[in-house]
Amino acid sequence: MKFLKKKKRLKKVRKFFATCKIKRIEYLEEEFENCEEFLSLSQRETEILHRMKEVLPPEDLALLNEYSDTLNNMMSLKQYFFYQHGFNDSITMHHLFNHKNNVKLHVQFV
């Protein structure tokens, strides 16, 4: 019986951490998308796209858009991969330090 309770508790903890990861990524994404450098590059990207629409034939523009979308998806996947592993590594380190050296980790939720 204790094993089942422990398993349920572990499942709830994992769900909680998954929720924390998602919320943190959403927060960071919003913060990033509102920084001046990103806004400037985003505006530049829009200007270039409008110029390409005027110059390129539709089939070439479609191919370029497909390439750009694929590249963006790859970069997003890479960023998520590194962020996820960094977050998990942080939890692992906290667990090791907290149990071995009695070091406390303070987490602030925003």
C-alpha positions in Angstrom: 0.0 0.0 0.0 2.8 2.4 0.8 4.4 1.7 -2.5 1.2 2.8 -4.4 1.0 6.0 -2.3 4.6 6.8 -3.0 4.1 6.1 -6.7 1.0 8.4 -6.8 2.9 11.1 -5.0 5.8 10.8 -7.4 3.4 11.1 -10.3 2.0 14.3 -8.9 5.5 15.7 -8.4 6.5 14.9 -11.9 3.3 16.5 -13.2 4.0 19.6 -11.1 7.5 19.9 -12.5 6.2 19.5 -16.0 3.8 22.3 -15.4 6.6 24.5 -13.9 8.7 23.9 -17.0 5.9 24.9 -19.3 5.0 28.0 -17.4 8.7 29.0 -17.2 9.2 28.6 -20.9 6.0 30.7 -21.6 7.3 33.4 -19.3 10.8 33.4 -20.9 9.3 33.4 -24.4 7.1 36.5 -23.6 10.1 38.3 -22.0 12.3 37.5 -24.9 9.8 38.5 -27.5 9.4 41.9 -25.8 13.1 42.8 -25.7 14.3 45.6 -28.0 16.7 43.5 -30.0 14.2 40.8 -30.8 11.5 43.4 -31.8 14.0 45.1 -34.1 15.0 41.9 -35.8 11.4 40.9 -36.1 10.6 44.1 -37.8 13.6 43.7 -40.1 12.5 40.1 -41.0 9.0 41.4 -41.9 10.5 44.1 -44.2 12.7 41.6 -45.9 9.7 39.2 -46.4 7.6 41.9 -48.0 10.5 42.8 -50.4 10.9 39.2 -51.3 7.2 38.9 -52.1 7.5 41.7 -54.6 10.6 40.2 -56.3 10.2 36.4 -56.2 7.8 34.3 -58.1 5.2 32.6 -55.9 6.7 29.1 -56.2 10.2 30.3 -55.2 8.7 32.3 -52.3 6.8 29.1 -51.1 10.0 27.1 -51.2 11.8 29.8 -49.2 9.0 29.9 -46.7 9.2 26.1 -46.3 12.9 26.3 -45.7 12.5 29.1 -43.2 9.8 27.3 -41.3 11.9 24.1 -41.1 14.9 26.0 -39.9 12.8 27.8 -37.3 11.4 24.5 -36.1 14.9 23.0 -35.8 16.1 26.0 -33.8 13.1 25.9 -31.5 13.6 22.2 -30.9 17.3 22.7 -30.1 16.5 25.5 -27.6 13.8 23.5 -25.9 16.1 20.5 -25.7 18.9 22.5 -24.0 16.5 24.3 -21.7 14.8 21.1 -20.6 18.1 19.4 -19.8 19.3 22.5 -18.0 16.2 22.5 -15.9 16.4 18.8 -15.2 20.1 19.1 -14.3 19.3 21.8 -11.9 16.8 19.6 -10.1 19.3 16.7 -10.0 22.0 19.0 -8.6 19.6 20.3 -6.0 18.7 16.8 -5.0 22.4 15.8 -4.7 23.5 18.9 -2.8 20.4 18.9 -0.5 21.0 15.4 0.6 24.8 15.3 0.7 25.8 18.8 1.8 22.6 20.2 3.3 22.5 23.0 0.7 19.2 24.7 0.2 17.9 25.8 -3.2 15.4 28.6 -3.2 13.0 28.6 -6.2 10.9 31.7 -7.0 7.9 31.2 -9.2 6.9 34.1 -11.4 
